């Protein structure tokens, strides 16, 4: 009987349609062993070996709660003839789903090792709702106490886990699967790119902030500028806005072409924990990024001064300098080399695997 690792998510985690799915896809591809990925999928079914879709009608949390037990039974049927070494839960979803699932698999696979791959500090992320935050804290504390390994994506999140739960998690930063055949000598076109599905509330909030603030400054300085919106799936929310090109969910090769042809990437401030793939990925491909200080939390600060802004006044100055410099940024290739060496997910997972003697 073969030994298997299973990775469980409660959202569309493959292919990439959001920051969370980018993290899970990269982690799954980098995990060094026989493995299967399970996901709740409310969009188009993915046909790929070892990736298992459990179809749900929508991404609504209540729908997921109703479907949770059938989903767990679905997973169990797929693995019942396998020896399970690791059960890894992707922490981009509510911790209640994860803890209930842990109890289920602890009964049926008591000898498996459980890993909580945290994408953020869940209860902290949900603080806008006092009741949900308290329940999330309850579940998150039990996960951290009962799982064999629990991770954090940044030193900032490590401190939060230590402060609120008195637990020392293991650092497992976010990263990307690097493609080596991208081109860096492409002629820049007059558009910026926003990656991520607007189905997700946090993406909608960030995108609306971008439209209201940073994009208005861009339009004033670069009148022909547009936004290419990727990760949108079947959603079309801006058909009547000529400044926004909705690309749906392109293949990765097409997405990479859109990214590398863009003028730059703009990431407004966000209070969510974790680290932003929206920042890491373009920098790995030598793209200019301008990111608000809040969005840079958890990202190594060796080169942050080149891309960081604290307010819209600073942002406008950076764009003026960027335009004056023929849409180039000092040291962008050096920055790219740095991010490729520090955020290659295959290296990150390999180091995690070896260091923890998995």
C-alpha positions, 0 to 999 in steps of 0.5 A: 500500500503506497504512502500518500500525503493529502492536501485539503482546501475548502475553496477553488484552489486549482488553477490560480484564480486568487492569492489563496489559490496561488499559494495552494497551487504552488504548495501542492506542486512543491510538496515532495511525495505522492500527494493528492489535492482536494478542493470544494469547487463551485466553478468549472470542473478541473480534470487533472490527475490527483486533483479531486473536485467536490462540486458545490453550488456557490462559494457561500459559507453556509453552502460550504457548511451544509456540504462539509460532511459529504465533502469529508466522506468524498475525500475518505472514499478516495483515500480509503485504500491508501496509507496516509502519512500527512493530512495538510489543511490549507488555512485560507478558509474558516478554521471551523471547517478545518477543526471539524475535518480534523476530528473526522480524520482523527477518527478514521486516520489516527496515525496520520500526521496533521499539518495546518498550513496557515495563510493568515491568522484567521480570528484576527482576519475576522475581527470586524465581526465580534461573534465570528471572531470569538468562535474562530479564536476557539477553533484556531486555538484547538488547531494549534494545540492539537495539530502536529505542525502549524505554520505561519507565512511571515515573522509578523504572523509568527508574533501574532500566533505567539501573542494571542495563542502562546504557540510557536508556529513554524515559518513557511513563507508564501512563494511562487512556482517560477517559470524560467522562460519569461521575457524581460525585454518586452515593450511595456504597454499602457495598462496595469494588472490586477490579479484576483477574483472579485468574487472574494470580498477582500479583493473587491475592497482592494480593487474598489480602493484602487479605482477610487484613489490610485487609479485616478492619479494614474489617469491624471498622469497617464490618460491612456492607462487601463486596468487588466483584471484577471482571475475573474472567472465568469464574472463581468462587473465592469462591461460598461467601463472602458478603462477596465479590461476583464480577462476572465481566468486566463491560462497561466501562460497567457496570464504571465504574458499579460503580467510581463507586458504590463506597465506596472502593478499597484497594490493599495493598502490592506489590513489582512494578515499573511503576505501578498502574492500580488506583490511577490509574483510580479517582482519575481518577474522583474515587474515594477510594483508600487505597494502601500505600506500596509500591504508590504507587511510580512515581506522582507524589506531589503528593497521595500523603499523602492516600491513602498508608499505611505499615502497618495501624495507619496504614490503620486510622486513615485508615479511622476518619477516612474514616468520621468524615468521612461517607466523604469525603476532603479535596481528592478533586475536586482530586486527581481533576482532577490525575490526569485532567490527568496520566494521560490516555493520549491525551495521553501517547501524543500527547506521546510520538509528537511528542517522538520524531518518530515 
